[in-house]
C-alpha cells in the first residue's frame, strides 16, 4: 500500500471506525469486549414468539447479547398450513428461515436442542454438550400434547391418525391421506376443548379440506366431532359453509356426542358418548388437548393445568425468577393462543426486559389479536381484539372494541378479507423472521 | 507517509463512520436510561400487519409515509365510521384519543429517525 497501511488507517480512526467504514459492524459474531459485558438474553424456541422476541430485543437495544436456540434449521408455520391442505400453498411457502435474524439483527442463532435449564445458576444445557449462561431467559416452546387424554391416541398413533397441529411432516401426512381417500369418503376432525393453540384453526381446516374435496372428491363429507359447545367465528363459518360447501360439513357439539373418548387406530374409528356412538372415517384428524411445551414443564414453569403462569405485564414467570414465558405456553389473561398474540407478547416482553436491564419501569403493555381465516380462496373472515392490563394485573379485552367481520357483509368484503388474510401472512412472517 | 487523494476519500468515509459511531455511542448511552414510550409500544403492535417500522411488505397498506396529522385523522375517521374499512374500525375503537395521538406521533416521526 503506497500511501497508508491498514494498520495506520485503523490507528487514524480507531478500530471500530475502520470496521464501520468497511461495513463490518452490526452483526459481528465474535463478541467484542463491550459486547461481552452486555446483558445476555437466551431465547428458547424459534417460532413466532421466540423469533420476534429475539429481533425486538435487538431493535430496542442493539448492545444486548441475544442468543436464540432452536432445534430446527427453520420454522414451518402453523398459519398457512391449512392452506396447504386446501392446495393453495406448498410447504416451502410456509417455511421461514433465520437468515435475517442472524445477518440483519445480530441474533446469535444456535441450532441445538435444550435438554435442561438450571434457574439457580442461570444456565441452559444443550444436547451438544454446550451451555449458555443468561441474565434473562425467554422460553417460547409452543405447545406439546397430552398423549394420555384420549384412550388409544398416543404419539405413535399420530403417525397413522395425524394431529397436524404442529406444521411439518404431520401436515404432509394429512395431505397425503386426503389425496389417497376415495371420492364419497368421510373426513373426521376432532378439535379439543379450550384452551388450545389457534381456536379458529379447526373450522378453517374443515373449510380448506372442504375446498379440496369440492374440487377433487365432491361426494365426500366432513364430520367435526367437537369437544366444545361452540367455536370461534361460528356464525360466519357456518354461513360460509352453507354458501360454499352446502351439505358437506356437519358439526357435532360436545353435548350431542361430539366429545370423543377413545380411538381405534387400525380401523380409524372414534368413540364418543362413553363408547355408545362410533364414527369411522376414511381420514381422521385428531387435535389432542394440549399443554405448555415440554421444556417449560420440566423447568418447573407450569401449573397443575399444564400452562405457565406469568406476570402479565413482563411475562416473567410467577414460579421461577428471571425466566419469561411467552407465546402459547403462557397463561396470558384473555389473549388467545395465536401467532399474532405470540408476536405481540414477544414485543411487550422485549420492551419489559430492556427496561429491567435499564433499571426503568417497563411500559404498560398493549396487545392486539388479529386472526384471519380463509373459508375459500376468495372468502376471508376475521376476528380482532385489543387487550390491556386491568387493575387486577390481568390482560383483558377492551370492551366495545374488536369483534368479528360483519355477518351481513357483501361478498366483496369477504374477497377483501381473503386478500388481507394472505397479506397478513406475508407481513407477520416478515415482522417475526425478517 | 503521504496520504493520497484516493486515500483521503477513504479517510473521510472512515471519519464519517467514526462520527456516526460516536453519535451512535451517544445515542446508545442515552438509550441506557431511556423509557420506552407508550407510542412506540403501541406502534409495534401495528407492525405485525403493517410491517416493521410500518414498511409493509404485503397487500396491507404501509403506514411509514403518514404524517402525524394524517394518521390521527385517518384513525379517527376509522373510529367514527366516516372512513370505510374491513378491520381497522374494530381495532381503533380500542384506543383513547390520547393513545391515538401517541402512536401517530411516534409513527409520524419514524422517517425523521431514519427508519
Boltz contact constraints between the chains, C-beta under 6 A:
constraints:
  - contact:
      token1: [A, 3]
      token2: [B, 2]
      max_distance: 6.0
  - contact:
      token1: [A, 3]
      token2: [B, 3]
      max_distance: 6.0
  - contact:
      token1: [A, 3]
      token2: [B, 4]
      max_distance: 6.0
  - contact:
      token1: [A, 3]
      token2: [B, 7]
      max_distance: 6.0
  - contact:
      token1: [A, 4]
      token2: [B, 3]
      max_distance: 6.0
  - contact:
      token1: [A, 4]
      token2: [B, 7]
      max_distance: 6.0
  - contact:
      token1: [A, 13]
      token2: [B, 14]
      max_distance: 6.0
  - contact:
      token1: [A, 13]
      token2: [B, 18]
      max_distance: 6.0
  - contact:
      token1: [A, 16]
      token2: [B, 21]
      max_distance: 6.0
  - contact:
      token1: [A, 17]
      token2: [B, 14]
      max_distance: 6.0
  - contact:
      token1: [A, 17]
      token2: [B, 17]
      max_distance: 6.0
  - contact:
      token1: [A, 17]
      token2: [B, 18]
      max_distance: 6.0
  - contact:
      token1: [A, 17]
      token2: [B, 21]
      max_distance: 6.0
  - contact:
      token1: [A, 20]
      token2: [B, 17]
      max_distance: 6.0
  - contact:
      token1: [A, 20]
      token2: [B, 21]
      max_distance: 6.0
  - contact:
      token1: [A, 21]
      token2: [B, 13]
      max_distance: 6.0
  - contact:
      token1: [A, 21]
      token2: [B, 14]
      max_distance: 6.0
  - contact:
      token1: [A, 21]
      token2: [B, 17]
      max_distance: 6.0
  - contact:
      token1: [A, 63]
      token2: [B, 28]
      max_distance: 6.0
  - contact:
      token1: [A, 343]
      token2: [B, 48]
      max_distance: 6.0
  - contact:
      token1: [A, 344]
      token2: [B, 45]
      max_distance: 6.0
  - contact:
      token1: [A, 347]
      token2: [B, 44]
      max_distance: 6.0
  - contact:
      token1: [A, 351]
      token2: [B, 36]
      max_distance: 6.0
  - contact:
      token1: [A, 351]
      token2: [B, 41]
      max_distance: 6.0
  - contact:
      token1: [A, 358]
      token2: [B, 32]
      max_distance: 6.0
  - contact:
      token1: [A, 358]
      token2: [B, 33]
      max_distance: 6.0
  - contact:
      token1: [A, 360]
      token2: [B, 35]
      max_distance: 6.0
  - contact:
      token1: [A, 363]
      token2: [B, 36]
      max_distance: 6.0
  - contact:
      token1: [A, 363]
      token2: [B, 41]
      max_distance: 6.0
  - contact:
      token1: [A, 366]
      token2: [B, 41]
      max_distance: 6.0
  - contact:
      token1: [A, 366]
      token2: [B, 42]
      max_distance: 6.0
  - contact:
      token1: [A, 366]
      token2: [B, 45]
      max_distance: 6.0
  - contact:
      token1: [A, 368]
      token2: [B, 45]
      max_distance: 6.0
  - contact:
      token1: [A, 382]
      token2: [B, 87]
      max_distance: 6.0
  - contact:
      token1: [A, 384]
      token2: [B, 87]
      max_distance: 6.0
  - contact:
      token1: [A, 384]
      token2: [B, 90]
      max_distance: 6.0
  - contact:
      token1: [A, 384]
      token2: [B, 91]
      max_distance: 6.0
  - contact:
      token1: [A, 386]
      token2: [B, 94]
      max_distance: 6.0
  - contact:
      token1: [A, 398]
      token2: [B, 94]
      max_distance: 6.0
  - contact:
      token1: [A, 400]
      token2: [B, 93]
      max_distance: 6.0
  - contact:
      token1: [A, 401]
      token2: [B, 93]
      max_distance: 6.0
  - contact:
      token1: [A, 401]
      token2: [B, 94]
      max_distance: 6.0
  - contact:
      token1: [A, 402]
      token2: [B, 90]
      max_distance: 6.0
  - contact:
      token1: [A, 403]
      token2: [B, 90]
      max_distance: 6.0
  - contact:
      token1: [A, 416]
      token2: [B, 86]
      max_distance: 6.0
  - contact:
      token1: [A, 417]
      token2: [B, 86]
      max_distance: 6.0
  - contact:
      token1: [A, 419]
      token2: [B, 59]
      max_distance: 6.0
  - contact:
      token1: [A, 423]
      token2: [B, 58]
      max_distance: 6.0
  - contact:
      token1: [A, 423]
      token2: [B, 59]
      max_distance: 6.0
  - contact:
      token1: [A, 423]
      token2: [B, 60]
      max_distance: 6.0
  - contact:
      token1: [A, 424]
      token2: [B, 49]
      max_distance: 6.0
  - contact:
      token1: [A, 426]
      token2: [B, 57]
      max_distance: 6.0
  - contact:
      token1: [A, 426]
      token2: [B, 58]
      max_distance: 6.0
  - contact:
      token1: [A, 427]
      token2: [B, 49]
      max_distance: 6.0
  - contact:
      token1: [A, 427]
      token2: [B, 51]
      max_distance: 6.0
  - contact:
      token1: [A, 427]
      token2: [B, 56]
      max_distance: 6.0
  - contact:
      token1: [A, 427]
      token2: [B, 58]
      max_distance: 6.0
  - contact:
      token1: [A, 427]
      token2: [B, 60]
      max_distance: 6.0
  - contact:
      token1: [A, 428]
      token2: [B, 48]
      max_distance: 6.0
  - contact:
      token1: [A, 430]
      token2: [B, 57]
      max_distance: 6.0
  - contact:
      token1: [A, 431]
      token2: [B, 47]
      max_distance: 6.0
  - contact:
      token1: [A, 431]
      token2: [B, 48]
      max_distance: 6.0
  - contact:
      token1: [A, 431]
      token2: [B, 52]
      max_distance: 6.0
